[in-house]
Amino acid sequence: MLRDLSVIRLFFRISLLNEMQYRANFFIQIFQTMLALVVALGGVAIVYSHTEALNGWTQPELLAVVGVYFIVGGFIGTIVEPSMQRLMEEIRQGTLDYAILKPLDTQVLISVRQIQIWKVFDVLVGAILLGIGLHQIGQSVALNQVLAFGALLLLGGAIVYSFWLMLATCAFWFIRIDNILVIFASMYEAGRWPVRIYPGWLQFMLTFLVPVAFAVTVPVEALTGRLTLETFAIAVALTVFMLTVSRLFWQRGLRAYSGASA
């Protein structure tokens, strides 16, 4: 276990040093984040200039949703997406052998060896928005709500990671699946709004087919008093299910890999 952690730490350090060579990316990332922030807040401002609540969600509560949306999006952009993009590229080129031969569980290795450190800026912006939203809500947040929020945020991150891993694993059988990732990115954009405001069929898609709801909306429900025990139990069960299925799917894909030497 200690050896695994040391290897992971080494890959993080190497990836961080590589990113630091291109510091112009920092300013590009700031611009992209600020542009996305303006678009998100502009949409919220337009909606609440015509109403005081959107299906029961007030403007401060929606601001908290946007904050979590940026936090989860930052997590995806920092670790999940770059690692999965590298995985798919190595599968296509037949160079995944180098990862398979490393003295570490291959799934763990391919999941953490590539980072885009500047995407952490999205996480910071999201945390600030979340804090502002909670401050504007004004009601005291109980300790159990904070703990539930933290747990659900971790569960949501695990669900999103599992979903990405299954999409990337499809590269073992299909040459290019980039369009599938674009579809996920488009669906994730819907996470800027609480999924409860959408029609029933779209709520189902954003909850179980593309798990945006459990990554963004459900954690905020814990802070706003909307969370039910049933929803929390479903989140736990879905996380266990997604982690298990993605692991089995990954192992099945790995057995189908022929490598560059085949």
N, C-alpha and C positions, 0 to 999 in steps of 0.2 A: 504493500500500500504506500509506504513512504517512498519507495523507488518510483512508483507511478506518479506520485505528486511531484517529485523532483523532475521527472521527464516533462510533465505538463508545464511546470514552471519554466523550464528551459525553453520550450516551444513558445510560450507567451513572451519571454524575454527576447527571443530571436525575432518574432513577429513584430514586437514593439520597436525594436531597433530598425527593422526594415521600414516601418511606417514613419519613423522619425526622420528618415532620409528625405522624405517628400513633405516638408512642412507647409508647402503651399496648399496642400490638401486641407489643412486646418482652416484656412480662410475660405476655401471653397465650401467646406462643410458648414461653416457658420452661415454663409450666404444661403445655402440650401435649406438649412434648418429655419432660418429667419423667414424665408419665403414660405415654407410650409406652415410656419406659425401664423403668419399674416393671413394666409388662406383659411386656416382653421378658425382663428379668432374672428375673421371677417364674416365667415358663415354663421358663427354663433351670434354675432352682433346683429346681423340682418334678421335672423329668425326671431330674436327676442326684442327687436324693435316693433314687432307686430303682435307679440303675445308674452304673457308673463310666465307661462309654463308650457313645456312640450311633452304632452302625454304624462304630466305629473312631474317632470324633471325641470327644476329651476335653472336659471343661468349659472349660478355658482356651482351647482351639482354637475352641470354639463362641462363647466370649465375643469372640474376634477376629472371627468371622463377624458377630456382632451389631454390632460396631464399624464394619465396612465397610458393613453394611446402613444404618447411620445416616449414614455419610459420603456414600454414593451418594444416599440419600434426601434429604439436605440439598442436594446439588447439583441434584437434580430440583426440589425446592421453591424453591430460590433463583433459578434462571435458567430452566430448561426449562419447567416447568409454567406459571408466570405468563406467559411469552412466548407459549406455544402457546395458552393460554386467550385472551389478547388477540388473537392471530391469528384464532382461530375466531370471536370476537365481531365483528371487523372484516369478515370475509368475509360473515357474516350481515347486517350492516348496510350493506355495500357501501362501506365507508370505507377499504378497503385501498389505495385510490388514493394516499393520502398517503405510504404507505411505498414504493410502487412508483416514485413520482416522485423519491424521494431519490437523491442521487448516490452510491449504494452498492449493492452486490449485495443484492437484496431478501431472499434467504434468510438472509444474514448479519445483516441489519438486524432482521428479525422474530425472530431467534433470541436476540438479546442486549438488546433495547431495554426489557425489563421485568424487574425483579428484586424479590424480597422479601428484603431484606437480613437480616431477623431469622432467616430459615431457616438462616443460617450457623451459628447456635447448634447445630443438629443435627450439622453437620460437626465442630464442636469436641468435642461429646460423643462422637461416633463415634471421633475420633482418640484421645481419652482411653481409651475402652473397648478399642480396638485395642492401645494401649500396655500397658494392664493385662494383657490376654490374653497378649501376647507375653512379658511379664515373668513371668507365672505358668507359661508353657510351660517357660521356663528354659533351653532349648537355644539355643546361639549361632546367629544368623541370618547366613548368608554374604552377601557383597556382591551376588553374582549373584542371590540370592533377593530381596533388597531391590529391585534393578533390575527384575527380572521382575515383582515386585508392583506397582511404580510404572507400568510399561508396561501391565500388564493392567488396572490401575485406569483408566488413560486410555482404553484400548481399550473397556473396559466402559462408560465414560461416553459414548463416541462411539456405541456400539451403542444404548444407551438413548435418547440424543438422536435418532438416526435413526429409531428406532421411534416416538417421540413425534411427530416431524415428519410421518411417514407417516399417523399417526392424525389429526393436526390438518389435514393436507392433504385428508382425506376431506370436510372441511366445504365444499369447493368444489362437491361434488355432493349432499351430504346436509345438511338444514337443521340438525339437532341431533345431535351425536355424543357428548354428555356421558356417556351410559351406557357407551360404549366405554372412556372414560377411567376410569370407576369400576371397570370390570372389570380394567383394568390395575393400578389401585391395590390391588385385592383380591388379584390374583395376585402383586404385589410383596411383599405381607405374608408370602408363603411364603418369601421370601428371607432371613428371619431364621434359617432353618435351612439347613444344607448340602443342596443338591438331591440329593446321593447317597443320602440317607435315604428318599427318596420312591420309590414304585413306578415301574417303567420308563416307563409311558405318561406319568406326570406329570413325570418327569425330562425327557422329550422336549419336552413343552409348555413347561417352564420354561427350557429351553435354546435352543430354536429358534423357537417360536411367540411366547412372551413371554420375551425374553432376560434372565431374572433370574440365571441361573447364571453367565454371563460377566461380569455386573456385580458380583456379590457373592462367590459361592463360589470361582470360579476364582482371583481374586487372592489369597485366603487360602490356597489350595492351594500357591501359590508360596512362602509363608512357612512352611508346615508340611511341606514336602518331598514333597507329593503331586502336584505339577505334572509332567506329562510333556511332552516336546517336541511330541508330536502334538496335545495340547490347546492348547499355545501357538500352534502353526501354525493350528489351526482358529479360534482367537480372532482372529488377524491376518486370516485370509481372510474370516471373517464380518464383521469391521469394515469391510474394503474393500467387501465386497458390500453391506452395509447403507448405508454412506455413498453409494455409487454409485446404488443403487436409490432411496433416499430423495430424492436430488438429482433424478433423472429423474422421479420421481413428483411432486415439487414443481413442476418445470417444466411437467409436463403439467397439473397443477391450475391453475397460474398462467395458462396459455393458455385455460382454461375460465372464468376469472373475467371477469365483465362489468362490474363496478364500479357506482358510484352514478349515473354519468352515462349508463349504457346505456338 
